[in-house]
Amino acid sequence: MIRVLVPPGSLAVGREVELDESEGRHLDVRRLRDGDGAEALDGRGGVGTGILTRRGKGWQFATQIAFLEPEPSPTIIAVGAGDRDRFLWLAEKATELGATRVIPLETMTVRGVESRVRDGTVDKARRRAREACKQSGNAWIPLVDDVRSVEGFAASFPGVRWFLADKAGGACGPIGVQEPVGWLIGPESGFGLHDIEVIDNVLKPDRVALARHMLRFETAALAALAITEQQRLIALKRRTG
């Protein structure tokens, strides 16, 4: 069944929601017809099934069943993104793996890199995350922050348990089912000395080795998300017996 995205909070049984132009173009390309069934996501947990109806050149979604997916446990990925194309790819895959927030960091070691992530890249990443939700069925679109410095974001997330991807670190310890988690992923050249000083003093992360070899930032971020999901599944099984 095809999926469409609708405005947050717009799904209610018996209600018709007008789809935006981009969704309408997608339906036209897929050659959907008036009366075809579809699933709708509002990006903030709302899920609905219903019927597509044609209104002139536009489309509407008539909701027949609607429910709310529980909000996921906070899972933050903060990456020193020195390459915009690979960051866009990461935004898609992190969405599929359940990240709730993706933060591109302008670290000391990427500030002079021509291909680094800039503000224009962030808008594209947000669109990629929306499309990834539609493809994967993730009911919660992750937030993609503007580019931030390490100093600028370090004190913004009280109560989050932080991990730092470090080839010299140890194994990841247990993670609670609902425990807020954040991962710090440096660029291939690593965090600068000042960045590490801020990270250690403010966030006090556990250092975790993700693999035996040096990973690119997008590979490390996905490995971190996979580890987090697995640890939460283990914790859930222990809780439920």
C-alpha positions in Angstrom: 0.0 0.0 0.0 1.3 3.4 -0.9 2.1 5.9 1.9 1.5 9.7 1.9 2.6 12.4 4.3 0.0 14.7 5.8 0.3 17.7 8.2 0.9 16.9 11.9 -2.3 16.3 13.9 -4.5 16.2 10.8 -5.5 12.5 10.9 -9.0 11.8 12.4 -11.6 9.3 11.4 -14.0 10.7 8.8 -11.8 13.7 8.0 -10.5 14.6 4.6 -6.9 16.0 4.4 -5.7 17.9 1.4 -2.3 16.7 0.2 0.4 19.1 -0.8 1.8 19.4 -4.3 4.8 17.2 -3.8 2.6 14.3 -2.5 0.2 14.9 -5.4 3.0 14.7 -8.0 4.2 11.5 -6.4 0.7 10.0 -6.7 0.4 11.1 -10.3 3.8 9.5 -11.1 2.7 6.3 -9.5 -0.6 6.5 -11.5 -2.8 6.2 -8.5 -6.6 6.5 -9.2 -9.5 8.1 -7.4 -10.7 5.6 -4.7 -7.3 3.8 -4.3 -6.4 2.9 -0.7 -3.4 4.4 1.1 -1.6 4.8 4.4 -0.9 8.2 5.8 1.7 9.4 8.3 1.8 12.8 9.9 5.4 12.6 11.1 4.5 13.1 14.8 3.2 9.6 15.5 -0.1 9.8 13.7 -0.9 6.9 11.4 -4.0 6.4 9.3 -5.5 4.2 6.6 -8.1 5.4 4.1 -9.0 6.4 0.6 -7.4 8.8 -1.9 -9.8 11.1 -3.7 -9.1 13.3 -6.7 -10.2 17.0 -6.5 -9.4 18.7 -9.8 -5.7 18.6 -10.1 -5.1 17.9 -6.4 -5.5 15.0 -4.1 -7.1 14.4 -0.7 -6.8 11.6 1.8 -10.1 10.5 3.5 -9.2 8.8 6.9 -11.0 5.6 7.8 -8.8 4.4 10.6 -6.4 6.5 12.7 -4.2 5.9 15.7 -1.1 7.3 17.4 2.2 5.5 17.6 4.0 6.1 21.0 6.8 8.6 20.9 10.1 6.8 20.7 12.9 7.1 23.3 15.2 10.0 22.5 18.1 8.8 20.3 20.4 11.6 19.2 23.2 11.3 16.6 25.6 14.3 16.6 28.1 14.0 13.8 31.1 15.9 12.7 30.0 15.9 9.1 32.8 16.8 6.7 31.0 15.7 3.5 27.5 16.9 2.6 26.6 14.0 0.3 27.3 11.4 2.9 25.4 13.4 5.5 22.3 13.4 3.3 22.6 9.6 3.0 23.0 9.4 6.7 19.8 11.4 7.3 17.9 8.8 5.3 19.4 5.7 7.0 19.3 7.2 10.5 15.5 7.7 10.0 15.1 4.1 9.1 17.0 3.0 12.2 14.9 5.2 14.5 17.0 8.2 15.3 14.9 11.0 16.8 17.4 13.8 16.2 20.4 14.3 13.9 22.8 17.1 14.6 25.5 18.1 12.2 28.5 19.4 14.1 31.0 21.9 12.8 34.1 20.6 14.6 37.5 22.2 14.6 38.7 19.6 12.1 36.0 20.2 9.4 35.7 24.0 9.5 38.1 24.3 6.6 36.7 21.5 4.5 35.0 22.7 1.3 32.5 19.8 1.2 31.4 20.2 4.8 27.7 20.4 5.7 26.3 23.9 5.5 22.8 25.4 6.1 21.6 24.6 2.6 22.4 20.9 3.1 20.3 20.8 6.2 17.1 21.6 4.3 17.8 18.8 1.9 18.5 16.5 4.8 15.1 17.3 6.3 13.4 16.4 3.0 15.4 13.2 2.9 14.3 12.3 6.4 10.6 12.9 5.4 10.9 10.7 2.4 12.7 8.0 4.5 9.8 8.0 6.9 7.4 7.4 4.1 9.4 4.6 2.6 10.1 2.8 5.9 6.8 3.4 7.8 8.5 5.3 10.6 5.7 7.4 12.2 8.1 9.9 13.7 10.2 12.2 11.5 13.5 12.9 13.3 14.5 16.5 13.9 17.5 17.6 11.8 19.2 20.5 13.5 21.0 23.4 11.9 24.8 23.1 11.9 26.0 23.6 15.4 29.4 24.0 17.1 30.3 21.5 19.9 30.2 24.4 22.4 26.9 25.5 21.1 25.0 22.2 21.7 26.9 20.5 24.5 24.7 21.8 27.4 21.4 21.6 25.5 20.4 18.1 26.4 20.2 17.6 30.1 19.4 14.0 31.2 20.8 12.4 28.1 23.3 9.6 28.5 26.2 10.2 26.0 28.5 7.8 24.2 31.6 8.8 22.2 32.6 6.6 19.3 36.2 5.8 20.0 38.3 3.1 18.4 40.2 2.8 21.7 37.0 2.5 23.8 35.3 -0.5 25.2 32.1 -2.4 24.6 28.7 -0.6 24.9 27.0 -1.2 28.3 23.3 -1.9 28.8 20.8 0.8 27.6 17.4 1.1 29.1 14.3 0.8 27.0 13.3 4.4 27.6 16.7 5.8 28.4 17.5 9.0 26.4 20.8 8.3 24.5 23.1 10.5 22.5 26.1 9.4 20.3 29.0 11.7 19.4 30.6 10.7 16.1 33.7 12.6 15.0 34.8 13.0 11.4 37.5 10.6 10.0 40.2 13.0 11.3 38.6 12.9 14.8 37.5 15.7 17.1 39.9 18.5 17.8 41.5 18.8 21.2 39.3 21.7 22.2 36.2 19.8 21.1 37.2 16.8 23.1 37.8 19.0 26.2 34.3 20.4 25.9 32.8 16.9 25.3 34.6 15.4 28.3 33.9 18.3 30.7 30.2 18.9 29.8 28.8 15.6 28.4 31.1 13.1 30.1 30.5 10.3 27.6 31.2 6.6 27.8 33.8 5.7 25.1 32.6 2.9 22.9 34.5 1.1 20.1 32.1 0.4 17.2 34.4 -1.8 15.1 38.0 -3.0 14.7 38.7 -0.5 11.9 38.4 3.2 11.3 34.9 4.0 10.2 33.5 6.9 8.1 31.2 9.1 10.1 28.0 7.8 8.4 29.0 4.2 8.9 29.9 4.8 12.6 26.5 6.6 13.1 24.5 3.7 11.7 26.6 1.2 13.8 25.8 3.2 16.9 22.1 3.3 16.1 22.0 -0.5 15.5 23.8 -1.1 18.8 21.3 1.2 20.6 18.3 -0.6 19.1 19.8 -4.0 20.0 20.5 -3.0 23.6 16.9 -1.7 24.0 15.5 -4.9 22.7 17.6 -6.9 25.2 16.4 -4.6 28.0 12.8 -5.1 26.8 13.1 -8.9 26.8 14.5 -8.8 30.3 11.6 -6.6 31.5 8.9 -8.7 29.9 10.5 -12.1 30.8 
